[in-house]
Amino acid sequence: MRLKNKVAVITGGGSGIGRATALIFAREGASVVVAELNGDQGKQTVDELLSLGHDARFIQTNVSVFEDVQAAVDLAADHYGRLDIMFNNAGIGINKPLLEHEPADFDRVVKVNQYGVYYGILAAGRKMRDLKTGGVIINTASVFALLASPGVIGYHASKGAVKMMTQAAALELAPLGIRVVAIAPGGVDTPIIQGYKDAGLGEMMARQQMRGKLQTPEAIAEIVAFLASSEADAINGSMVMTDDGFAEFK
């Protein structure tokens, strides 16, 4: 078990990559705090973990509110006595042409995708420093941190920020024994993609992938588990491409 006796907080752990990662972290021996805005989804993830004999807790979390993120980190440290892994994964997207935007559209995406990651880095970094245990912080960026696409300017801006925050935080936190890395998924079959499917764009999105298919959340979660483990000790400050070659193909 690569994560035996480790404690992890996963934001957006109620669905998609977050849920898949919670299951795989637990399989690898970690205790998991599922931090999720959707109470029903978050509780379902935890109930499934408990039914499989794993150790898990749920806390309702709006990552755009720093106090909520801090509460999730505190729950892990107070209940388990440690925090080893912070997976800043929660994210949203709004697909709307730029000139049809209201400023609130941009604000909403940035508050979740960018500020939510910043809050997670800040809260977890401070806790790991105080506990003197080191640890790893993993952030979900996107292939769209590197590539432009119409209709999602807020998503591009926020995911590009995640890439740079990962690099900057890794530099500052390395002396504390804390690694900071990011993943850059491409097309993954998650709830964010469902809106495109509903609009009849699912097949088109699949064709845009190098091998003509969307990635599964589980495939991405396996990479996250590797990055969280000691096997990835040499990886720090990097955005790991988990896009099935999408960026190179485009």
C-alpha positions in Angstrom: 0.0 0.0 0.0 1.7 3.2 -1.2 -0.2 5.5 1.1 -0.5 3.4 4.3 -1.2 5.5 7.4 -1.3 8.7 5.3 -4.1 11.3 5.8 -5.5 13.1 2.8 -8.0 15.9 2.1 -9.7 15.9 -1.3 -11.7 18.9 -2.4 -14.4 18.1 -4.9 -14.4 14.5 -3.6 -18.0 13.8 -4.4 -17.7 13.2 -8.1 -15.4 12.8 -11.1 -11.7 12.8 -10.5 -12.1 13.6 -6.8 -14.4 10.7 -6.1 -12.2 8.3 -8.0 -9.1 9.6 -6.2 -10.8 9.1 -2.8 -11.4 5.5 -3.6 -7.9 4.8 -4.9 -6.3 6.7 -2.0 -8.3 4.5 0.5 -7.3 1.4 -1.5 -3.7 2.4 -1.0 -4.1 2.7 2.7 -4.9 6.4 3.3 -7.6 7.9 5.6 -9.6 10.4 3.5 -11.4 13.6 4.3 -13.9 14.3 1.5 -14.5 18.0 1.2 -17.4 18.6 -1.1 -20.0 21.3 -1.7 -22.7 18.9 -2.8 -23.6 17.2 0.5 -25.4 14.2 -1.1 -22.5 13.4 -3.4 -19.9 13.9 -0.7 -21.7 11.6 1.8 -22.2 9.0 -0.9 -18.5 8.9 -1.5 -17.8 8.5 2.2 -20.5 5.9 2.6 -19.0 3.9 -0.1 -15.5 4.1 1.5 -16.9 3.1 4.8 -18.8 0.1 3.3 -15.5 -1.1 1.9 -13.9 -0.9 5.3 -11.9 2.3 4.8 -11.6 5.2 7.1 -13.2 8.4 5.8 -14.9 11.6 6.9 -17.1 14.1 5.1 -17.2 17.9 5.5 -19.3 20.2 3.4 -16.9 22.7 1.7 -17.2 25.7 -0.5 -13.7 26.1 -1.7 -14.3 29.7 -2.7 -14.6 30.4 1.1 -11.2 30.2 2.9 -12.8 29.3 6.2 -14.4 26.3 4.6 -11.1 25.1 3.3 -9.4 25.7 6.6 -12.1 23.7 8.3 -11.5 20.7 6.1 -7.7 20.9 6.8 -8.4 21.3 10.5 -10.7 18.2 10.5 -8.0 16.0 9.1 -5.4 17.3 11.5 -7.6 17.3 14.6 -9.2 13.9 14.0 -6.2 12.0 12.6 -3.3 14.0 14.1 -1.7 14.6 10.8 -2.1 15.9 7.2 0.1 14.3 4.5 -1.8 15.0 1.3 -3.9 17.9 0.1 -5.6 17.4 -3.3 -7.0 20.7 -4.5 -9.3 19.3 -7.1 -12.6 21.1 -7.0 -13.4 23.0 -10.2 -16.1 24.4 -12.4 -16.5 25.7 -15.9 -18.8 28.1 -17.7 -19.1 27.7 -21.5 -20.2 31.1 -22.9 -18.8 33.3 -25.7 -16.6 36.1 -24.3 -18.8 39.0 -25.4 -21.9 37.4 -23.8 -20.1 37.3 -20.4 -21.2 39.1 -17.3 -18.3 39.9 -15.0 -19.9 37.6 -12.4 -19.4 34.6 -14.8 -15.6 35.2 -14.7 -15.6 35.8 -11.0 -17.4 32.6 -10.2 -15.0 30.4 -12.1 -11.9 32.1 -10.8 -13.2 32.0 -7.2 -13.5 28.2 -7.3 -10.7 27.2 -9.7 -8.0 29.7 -8.7 -8.8 31.0 -5.3 -9.9 27.5 -4.2 -6.5 26.1 -5.0 -4.8 29.1 -3.4 -6.8 28.6 -0.2 -5.9 24.9 -0.2 -2.2 25.6 -0.7 -2.3 28.2 2.1 -4.3 26.2 4.6 -2.5 22.9 4.0 0.9 24.4 3.8 0.5 26.1 7.1 -0.8 23.0 8.7 2.0 20.8 7.4 4.5 23.4 8.6 3.1 23.5 12.0 2.9 19.7 12.3 6.5 19.4 11.0 5.6 16.4 8.9 6.2 17.6 5.4 3.7 16.4 2.8 2.5 16.9 -0.7 0.0 19.3 -2.2 -1.5 18.3 -5.6 -3.5 20.8 -7.7 -5.8 20.1 -10.6 -4.8 22.3 -13.5 -5.8 21.5 -17.1 -4.4 21.1 -20.6 -6.2 24.4 -21.1 -3.5 26.1 -18.9 -1.5 25.8 -22.2 -4.1 25.8 -25.0 -6.7 28.3 -26.0 -10.3 27.4 -26.8 -13.4 29.6 -27.4 -16.0 30.1 -24.8 -14.1 29.3 -21.7 -11.8 32.3 -20.9 -12.4 32.1 -17.2 -11.4 28.4 -17.2 -8.2 29.2 -19.2 -7.3 32.0 -16.9 -7.9 30.1 -13.7 -6.1 26.9 -14.8 -3.1 28.9 -16.1 -3.0 30.5 -12.6 -3.0 27.0 -11.0 0.1 26.1 -13.1 2.0 29.1 -11.9 0.8 28.9 -8.3 2.1 25.3 -8.2 5.5 26.4 -9.3 5.7 29.4 -6.9 4.4 27.4 -4.0 6.8 24.5 -4.6 9.7 26.9 -4.5 8.6 28.4 -1.2 7.5 25.2 0.5 10.4 22.9 -0.5 12.5 23.9 2.6 9.6 22.6 4.7 9.7 19.2 3.1 6.5 19.9 1.2 6.2 19.0 -2.5 3.7 20.9 -4.7 2.7 19.4 -8.1 -0.2 19.8 -10.5 -1.9 17.5 -13.0 -3.1 18.7 -16.4 -6.0 16.5 -17.6 -7.4 16.8 -21.1 -10.8 15.3 -21.9 -12.0 13.3 -18.9 -15.5 11.8 -18.5 -16.6 13.9 -15.5 -19.7 16.0 -14.6 -18.0 19.1 -16.2 -18.0 17.3 -19.5 -21.6 16.3 -19.1 -22.8 19.7 -20.3 -20.9 19.2 -23.6 -22.5 15.8 -24.0 -25.9 17.2 -23.3 -25.3 19.7 -26.1 -24.4 16.9 -28.5 -20.7 17.5 -28.4 -19.6 14.4 -26.6 -18.4 12.5 -29.7 -16.6 15.6 -31.0 -14.7 15.9 -27.8 -13.8 12.3 -27.9 -12.5 12.6 -31.4 -10.3 15.5 -30.3 -8.3 13.1 -28.0 -5.2 11.5 -29.5 -6.7 8.0 -29.1 -10.3 9.0 -29.9 -11.7 8.5 -26.4 -12.2 10.5 -23.2 -10.1 9.5 -20.2 -11.7 8.0 -17.2 -11.6 9.6 -13.8 -10.0 6.4 -12.5 -7.1 6.7 -14.9 -6.3 10.2 -13.7 -6.7 9.2 -10.1 -4.1 6.5 -10.4 -1.6 9.1 -11.5 -2.6 11.3 -8.5 -2.0 8.4 -6.1 1.4 7.9 -7.6 2.2 11.7 -7.2 1.0 11.5 -3.6 3.4 8.6 -2.8 7.0 8.5 -2.0 7.6 7.0 -5.4 7.2 10.5 -6.8 9.6 12.1 -4.5 11.7 13.6 -7.3 8.6 15.3 -8.9 8.2 18.9 -7.5 6.9 22.1 -9.0 5.9 20.4 -12.2 2.6 20.2 -14.0 2.3 16.6 -15.0 0.5 16.1 -18.3 -2.3 13.6 -17.8 -4.0 14.5 -21.2 -3.3 11.4 -23.3 -1.1 13.6 -25.5 -3.9 16.1 -26.2 -1.6 19.1 -25.9 0.9 17.6 -28.4 -1.9 16.4 -30.7 -3.5 19.8 -30.9 
